[in-house]
Amino acid sequence: MSFVPRRPVEADALLFDMDGTLLLSHAVVERIWRRWAAANGVDGEEIIASAHGVRMIDTMRRFCPPGLSPEVEAARLDQEEREDTDGIVAIAGAADFLRSLPEGRWAIVTSADPILADIRLRAAGLTPPPVLITAHDVTRGKPDPQGYREGARRLGFAAENCVVFEDAPAGIAAGEAAGAHVVVLSTLLKPEALQGRDWIADYSRLVATSADGGRVVIS
């Protein structure tokens, strides 16, 4: 089912993934991983199928060939990602929707490191929020719910009373494990994977208003 105006959702706060949810960076991610995979004799398509929404170090530990240090290789690719912003753009309506949200009622929870998160948000014309949970703020990355629980905690709320916006299977699993209501961006998943979920293509038709007590109503 699509996320439609006649079904407003009310929450204490909104928690957003970044890549694929607020901005498009798939081209960068896939470009860098394919180049690394080709240089190291690894199946790049297998990596790409599982890397979206997951911390760089977690993906590297899974696919790094023997004889190479996952930490060294991940650090090198982190730097390459910071230097490559070609093709990064905001998802339609994202900037206006974020600007409409009440202060202290939203956060970003990303698998990127803090430097990369800042670079990509600014490349997409989006302002980083006061609460930005990155790979450096958690000991367990998505699909573990730690990041979303921490984002909600820093805002002063329980994750169970928040809405999570996500686009990747690992992130969706993290949001659901945190007990949040998950709205899926259809930037990555095939139509069959959206069945039975609330989903949107972009933010151009979403409107946020404030309810009693400051809660956010999305319609």
N, C-alpha and C positions, 0 to 999 in steps of 0.2 A: 504494500500500500504506500502511496506517496504521502509526503508530509504536506497537508493541505490546510488552508486558512480556517476551514470550519472545524478543525481539530486543534485548538490552541493547546500548548503545553506550558505548564507553569513550573518554575524551578527556582531554587535559591541562587544558583549561579550557572554559567555556561563554561565548559571546558573544551578547548579546541586543540586538536592535533594541528600540525603546521603543514608539512609537505603533503600535497594532494587534497588537503582539507581547506586551507586558507590560500595557498598558492600552489602553482604548478612547477615542479622541479624534476619531474620524472625523466626528462631528456638528459639532464645533468647526471643524475644518479646512474642511469643506464649506460651513458657514455663512459663514465669513469670505471664502472664495474666491468664492462665489456673489454675495455683496454687492459685492465689489470688481469682479467681472466685469460685473455689471449697471450699475454706475456708470461703467464705462469702455468699454462696447460690445464686450465680449469674450465668447466662448462659455464660460460657466462650466463646463458639463458636460465640455467638452474639457479644460479645465484639471484638473478633479477626476480625470479618467480617467488622468492622468499624474503628478499632484502627490504622491500618497501615497509616502512613503519617500524623497522627494527634497528637497534643501535648498531653502528658500524662495527664496534668491537665484537658484538655477539655474532654478526654475520661472518666476520673474518675468522673468528675462532672455529666456526663450523667448516669453512671452506679453505683455510690456509694450508698449502701443501707442507709436508714435512721438510724441515730444514730452514723454514722461514719463521720469523717471529710474528705472531698475530698482532702483537702490540705495535711493533715497528711498522708493519704493513698498514695497519689501521690508521696510525698517525700520518703516514705518507698520503693515504687517500683522503683523510680529513683535510689536509692542506690543499690537495687538488680540488676538493669540493669548494673550499673557501675562495679559490681563485677563479672558479668557473661559474659565472652567473648568467651565461648565455641562454636565453629562452625562459628565464624565471619571470612569471607574471602572476598577479593576484587573480583568484577565481572571481568571476563576475559577481558584483554586488558585495564582495567581502569587506572592502574598505568602508563603505557606507553603513553596512550592518554593524560592524565593530564600533564605529563612531556613535551609533545610536544606543549602545548598551550603557547602563548605569555604571558609574565608577565603582570599582571594588566588587563587581559581580561577574567578572570573566577572567580567564587565564588561558595561557597556552601551555600544553604539555607535549613536548616533542622529543623524539629520539636523537635529534641533532645535539651537538655540543653548543655551549652558549655563544661562541664566536660565530659559528656557522649559522645558528638561528638568527642572530642579529643581522648578518650579511644578507641572508635570504629574505628576511622580512623587509629590510630597507630596499633591496633590489626590486621587490614587488610593490613598493610604495606603501607598506603597512608599518605602523608604529608599534614597536614592541611594548607589551603591557607591563605594568609593575610586577605582576606575578607571572614569571616565565620559568617553567620547570623543564630542565634539559637532561641530557644523558648524564651530566655531572651531579645531578641532584638525587639520583637513585642508585641503588646497588643491584637492582634487577629491572631490566628493561621490559618493554611490551613483548609478549602478551601479559606479563605480570601487571596487576592493577596498582602497583606502588606509586607510579607517577601520577595517576589520576586521583588517588587518595591524598597524595601530598599537595597537589594543586588545590583541591577542595579545602584541605586543612588550612593552607596559607590564606585562603579567602575567608576562613572562619566558618565553613559549612561542612556538612557530611556529604561524601560523594553520592550517597544514595538519594540525595535531594537535588542533584545536579543533572544537567543534560550534557552529554559528551557528543561532540561532532568528530567523526572519524571517516577514513576512506579505506584503510588497509585491514586485512584479516587479523593481524596481530594487535592492532589498536582497537578494533571492534571487540575482540576478546578481552582486552584490558579494561575497556569501559564497562562491559557487561559484568566482568568479575568484580569491579568496584561497586556494582549495584546501581549504576547510573542508567538513565534513559539514554539510549544511543540513537543518534540520527546519522545516517550514512550519506556521505557524498559519493555520487556515482561516477567519480573520476577514474577509478581503477577497476572496480568490480564489474563482472558481466551481469546482464539483466537477471539471470536465474539466481544469482547470489543475493539479489535485493528482495526476493520474494519474502513476504511476511515481515519486512522491516520498514520503518519510517526512513525515507530517503529523499534527498533533494539533488538536483543537478548543479545548482549554484544558489547564491543568496539573494538574487534579484527580486524574489517575491516574498521574502521573509520580512516581518515587521516585529520589532521588540517594543513592548510597553511595560510599565511598572504597575504591579498590583499592590494591595495592602501589605505593609511590612517590607516593601522594597523588592519583593520577589519579581522575577522576570517572566513575562508572558510572551511566548513566541507564537505568532499566527501568520 
